[in-house]
Amino acid sequence: MAKLKHYENEFKIVTVYGGVNIEDQIRQLKQGVDIFVGTTGRVLDHISRGNIDFSGLKTIVLDEADQMLKLGFKEDVDKILKNVQDVCDQKALQMCLFSATIPSWVKSIARSYMKRGFMVVDLAVDLKNKTAKQVQHLAIECPYQNRMSALADTLIVYGNNAKTIVFTQTKQDANSLILSDKIKQDVEVMHGDIAQNQREVTLKRFKEGKFKVLVATDVASRGIDIKDVDLVIQIEPPKDTETYIHRSGRTARAGKSGTCITFYTKKTYEFVQRIEEQAGIKLKRIGVPQAEQVIKASSRGILNNLTDVNEDVLHLFEDLAKDLIE
């Protein structure tokens, strides 16, 4: 929102969410704000404390509406909108629902929230040509029980020293992945159970290259913009094409190239076919990385580590280098 400002004091913005000090938010709200951005839990907290006056509200936006209206948030959204409706001039209020995917059930729920004759603007009617042109789309058939070892090898062969996001369907999948002893890279996780302030720290560390592999669920990753992600891995294909487009679009940003690898089983192969048909792309079928590929990629990684050695201490390695050459 700050990017919309023409000058610093043009309008005031406050963001409210859990896991951070509420007193600063209360102070900002009491001073008055023009744009208010919040997560449902903390918004309800402020409403219950009497910190928010919605009577002058002109526009309400529900972002990521498909997620907000199903993932345990709908009850919170109902309470907030009821509070708004109780104090606000309904005729003057504009309501907007934004979402990367708008399934039919979202449209039906929208009717209960929005005025009659509301308009649907759909920028994804034709999903073809929506994927980034510079993404290489690959698919690996792998039995469910082998996917951890296959993922570990894939990270070495395709993600060697590359910034990588691994998408999982569930928090449990994300947690089991970071606890796996097969994966040797530094891995950190982002999902709905991780506190907001910790998510921010994790995202900052990932952007700064402090670790290379971020494991995320869709909910946690919505809206994150990291320019230099080289590789996206999905441990199973998503059930809808819009999610595939959204995930694969985390790489190849700002004109760069990238790779998206999707694991599938015989049972989930139909989702791969549907994605290809609806998105107008072809996922190149490749095999699980073989031992020879893993060894070659690992040796390249060793060379990369050697190039990082500071020149000032190179002389300390001369004897070892001679032994190595022999």
C-alpha positions in Angstrom: 0.0 0.0 0.0 2.9 2.3 0.8 3.9 2.1 -2.9 0.7 3.9 -3.9 1.9 7.1 -2.1 3.0 10.1 -4.1 4.7 11.6 -1.0 5.4 10.3 2.5 2.4 11.9 4.4 -0.2 11.5 1.7 -2.2 9.0 3.7 -1.7 6.8 6.8 -1.6 3.0 6.7 -1.8 0.6 9.7 -1.2 -3.1 9.5 -2.6 -5.3 12.3 -1.8 -8.9 12.8 -1.1 -11.3 15.7 2.3 -12.2 17.2 3.4 -8.6 17.5 2.9 -5.9 20.2 -0.7 -4.7 20.1 0.0 -1.4 21.9 1.7 0.1 18.9 -1.3 -0.8 16.7 -3.8 0.7 19.3 -1.8 4.0 19.3 -1.9 4.2 15.5 -5.6 3.4 15.3 -6.4 6.1 17.9 -4.5 8.7 15.9 -6.6 7.8 12.9 -5.8 6.0 9.6 -6.8 6.0 6.0 -6.0 2.5 5.0 -6.3 -0.4 7.4 -4.8 -3.9 6.6 -5.3 -6.8 8.9 -5.6 -10.5 9.6 -9.0 -11.6 10.9 -7.9 -12.7 14.4 -6.3 -9.5 15.4 -9.0 -7.4 13.7 -11.6 -9.1 15.9 -9.4 -8.5 18.9 -9.3 -4.8 18.2 -13.1 -4.7 17.6 -13.7 -6.4 21.0 -11.5 -3.8 22.6 -13.4 -1.0 21.0 -10.3 0.3 19.1 -11.9 0.5 15.7 -14.6 2.8 14.4 -15.9 1.5 11.0 -18.6 4.2 10.6 -16.7 6.2 8.0 -15.6 3.1 6.0 -15.9 3.6 2.2 -14.3 0.3 0.8 -13.7 -3.1 2.2 -11.4 -5.6 0.4 -11.2 -9.3 1.1 -7.9 -10.5 -0.3 -7.3 -14.2 -1.2 -11.1 -14.7 -0.9 -11.0 -18.4 -1.9 -8.7 -19.1 1.1 -10.4 -16.7 3.5 -13.9 -18.1 3.0 -12.9 -21.7 3.6 -9.8 -22.3 5.7 -11.4 -21.7 9.1 -11.6 -18.0 8.5 -15.2 -17.7 7.3 -16.6 -17.4 10.8 -14.2 -14.6 11.5 -15.0 -12.9 8.2 -18.7 -13.1 9.0 -18.2 -11.4 12.4 -16.1 -8.6 11.0 -18.5 -7.9 8.1 -21.5 -7.9 10.6 -19.7 -5.3 12.7 -19.1 -3.2 9.5 -22.7 -3.5 8.4 -24.0 -2.5 11.9 -22.2 0.9 11.8 -21.6 1.7 8.1 -23.8 3.2 5.4 -24.4 0.2 3.2 -25.3 2.2 0.1 -22.0 4.0 0.2 -19.9 1.0 0.9 -17.9 -0.7 -1.9 -16.9 -4.3 -1.4 -14.2 -6.1 -3.4 -13.2 -9.8 -3.3 -9.8 -10.6 -4.8 -8.5 -14.0 -5.4 -6.1 -16.0 -7.6 -8.8 -18.6 -8.0 -12.5 -18.0 -8.0 -14.3 -21.4 -7.9 -18.1 -21.4 -8.3 -18.7 -21.7 -4.5 -16.9 -18.4 -3.9 -19.2 -16.7 -6.4 -22.2 -18.2 -4.5 -20.9 -17.0 -1.2 -20.2 -13.6 -2.7 -23.9 -13.1 -3.3 -24.5 -13.2 0.5 -21.9 -10.6 1.1 -22.3 -8.2 -1.9 -25.0 -6.0 -3.4 -27.2 -7.3 -6.1 -25.8 -6.9 -9.6 -22.2 -7.2 -8.4 -19.6 -7.5 -11.2 -17.2 -10.4 -11.7 -13.9 -9.4 -13.4 -12.1 -12.6 -14.4 -8.5 -12.3 -15.7 -8.1 -16.1 -15.7 -10.9 -17.1 -18.0 -8.3 -18.6 -20.4 -5.5 -20.2 -18.3 -3.4 -20.8 -21.4 -0.4 -18.5 -21.7 -0.6 -17.5 -18.0 2.5 -19.4 -17.0 5.8 -17.5 -17.2 7.6 -18.1 -20.5 11.0 -18.6 -18.9 9.9 -21.5 -16.7 11.0 -25.1 -17.6 8.2 -27.4 -16.5 9.4 -30.9 -15.4 7.5 -33.9 -13.9 8.9 -36.9 -12.0 6.8 -40.0 -11.4 7.7 -41.3 -7.9 5.9 -43.6 -5.5 4.7 -41.8 -2.4 6.9 -43.8 0.0 10.0 -42.9 -2.0 9.4 -39.2 -2.4 11.7 -38.0 0.5 14.8 -39.7 -0.9 13.8 -38.6 -4.4 13.3 -35.0 -3.2 16.7 -35.1 -1.4 18.4 -36.2 -4.7 16.4 -33.6 -6.8 17.5 -30.8 -4.5 21.2 -31.8 -5.1 20.9 -32.3 -8.9 18.6 -29.4 -9.8 18.9 -27.1 -6.8 22.6 -27.2 -6.2 23.3 -23.9 -4.5 20.0 -22.5 -6.0 17.3 -20.7 -4.1 14.4 -23.2 -3.9 10.8 -23.2 -2.7 9.3 -26.6 -2.0 5.5 -26.6 -1.9 3.5 -29.0 0.3 -0.3 -29.5 0.5 -0.4 -29.7 4.3 1.4 -28.4 7.4 2.1 -32.0 8.4 3.9 -32.6 5.0 6.0 -29.5 5.5 7.0 -30.5 9.1 7.9 -34.1 8.1 10.0 -32.8 5.2 12.1 -30.5 7.3 12.6 -33.3 9.9 13.7 -35.8 7.3 17.3 -37.0 7.8 17.6 -37.5 4.0 17.7 -33.8 3.2 21.1 -32.3 3.8 20.5 -28.7 2.9 19.6 -26.0 5.4 15.8 -25.9 5.3 13.3 -23.7 7.0 9.5 -23.8 6.9 6.5 -21.5 6.6 3.0 -22.5 7.3 -0.1 -21.4 9.2 1.0 -22.6 12.6 4.2 -20.6 12.4 3.9 -17.2 14.2 3.6 -14.2 11.9 6.8 -12.5 13.3 8.7 -15.8 12.8 7.4 -16.0 9.2 8.8 -12.5 8.6 12.2 -13.5 10.0 12.2 -16.6 7.9 11.3 -14.7 4.7 13.9 -12.1 5.4 16.6 -14.8 5.9 15.6 -16.6 2.7 15.7 -13.3 0.7 19.2 -12.6 2.1 20.4 -16.1 1.1 21.0 -17.3 4.7 19.5 -20.6 3.7 18.6 -22.1 0.3 15.5 -24.2 0.7 12.1 -22.8 1.9 9.3 -25.3 2.5 5.9 -23.7 2.3 2.2 -24.3 2.2 0.1 -22.3 -0.3 -1.5 -20.3 2.5 1.8 -19.2 3.9 3.3 -18.4 0.5 0.5 -16.3 -0.9 1.7 -12.9 -2.0 5.4 -13.5 -1.3 7.6 -11.9 -4.0 11.2 -13.1 -4.1 13.0 -12.2 -7.3 15.8 -14.7 -7.5 14.1 -18.1 -6.8 15.7 -20.6 -9.3 13.7 -23.7 -8.5 10.2 -24.6 -7.4 9.4 -28.2 -6.4 5.9 -29.5 -5.7 5.8 -32.7 -3.8 2.5 -33.5 -5.4 0.5 -31.8 -8.2 -2.1 -29.4 -7.1 -5.7 -30.2 -7.8 -6.4 -27.0 -9.7 -4.5 -25.4 -12.6 -4.6 -21.9 -11.0 -2.6 -23.1 -8.1 0.0 -24.6 -10.4 0.3 -21.3 -12.3 0.6 -19.5 -9.0 3.3 -21.8 -7.6 5.4 -22.1 -10.8 5.2 -18.3 -11.0 7.3 -18.0 -7.8 10.4 -18.6 -10.1 11.4 -16.9 -13.4 10.5 -13.5 -12.0 11.8 -10.2 -13.4 12.8 -11.7 -16.7 14.9 -14.5 -15.3 14.6 -18.2 -16.1 13.6 -20.9 -13.6 12.5 -24.5 -13.2 9.4 -26.0 -11.8 9.5 -29.8 -10.9 6.3 -31.6 -9.9 6.3 -35.1 -8.3 3.3 -37.3 -9.1 2.2 -40.9 -8.6 0.0 -43.1 -10.8 -3.0 -41.9 -8.7 -2.2 -38.2 -9.2 -1.2 -38.4 -12.8 -4.7 -37.1 -13.9 -3.9 -33.8 -12.2 -0.8 -33.4 -14.3 -2.7 -34.1 -17.5 -5.4 -31.5 -16.5 -2.8 -28.9 -15.8 -1.2 -29.5 -19.2 -4.5 -29.3 -21.0 -5.9 -26.2 -19.2 -2.6 -24.2 -19.0 -1.5 -25.1 -22.5 1.9 -26.4 -21.4 3.8 -29.6 -21.5 5.5 -31.0 -18.4 8.6 -32.8 -19.6 8.7 -36.3 -18.0 12.1 -37.0 -16.4 13.3 -39.8 -14.2 14.2 -39.7 -10.5 17.9 -38.5 -10.3 20.4 -41.4 -10.6 23.4 -42.0 -8.4 25.8 -40.8 -11.1 23.9 -37.5 -11.5 23.8 -37.0 -7.7 27.6 -37.6 -7.4 28.4 -35.2 -10.3 26.2 -32.5 -8.8 27.7 -33.0 -5.3 31.2 -32.6 -6.7 30.1 -29.3 -8.4 28.9 -28.2 -5.0 32.3 -28.9 -3.5 33.9 -26.7 -6.2 31.4 -23.9 -5.4 32.4 -24.1 -1.7 36.1 -23.9 -2.6 35.5 -20.7 -4.6 34.0 -19.1 -1.5 37.3 -19.5 0.5 38.7 -16.1 1.4 42.0 -15.4 -0.5 43.7 -14.2 2.7 43.6 -17.7 4.1 44.4 -19.6 0.9 48.0 -20.2 2.0 46.7 -22.3 4.9 45.4 -24.9 2.3 48.6 -25.2 0.2 49.9 -28.4 1.8 46.4 -30.0 1.6 46.1 -28.9 -2.0 49.4 -30.7 -2.9 48.2 -33.9 -1.1 44.9 -33.7 -3.0 46.6 -33.2 -6.4 48.9 -36.2 -5.7 
